[in-house]
């Protein structure tokens, strides 16, 4: 597990094209295809996973902020702030809801003086809400959008 929302299941056997994966009793999705792979029942399944592809799954109920590849490089905190291009991957739970957050700082300043941004995401009833905090919890704003 990577935090509470991502499960990484690499194939470690030479020549294997599938691996047995235990999915705990919540909804799970293939992280990249968004395909639901487990419907909330406690189950162990054989899943296609060739050596060239690491199987990664997202737990239902999570919103995972993703910065897509930028010019072939791993994005730095500076480039994320400069580009402002962040996608929200929403993986709904059995009730059709999800939550997540993102914290970004400049990656350069001392901790006490570091400018930072935090966004808290919530999706329920097809409405995405975003609460933003800039620098300090007292500097907040919120917005919502219907999907």
Secondary structure, 3 states (H helix, E strand, C coil): CECCCEEEECCCCCCCCEEEEEECCCEEEECCCCCEEEECCCEEEEEECCCCCCEEEEECCEEEEECCCECCECCCHHHHHHHCCCEEEEECCCCCCEEEEEEEECCCCCCCCCCEEEEEEEEECCEEEEEEEECCCCCEEEEEEEC
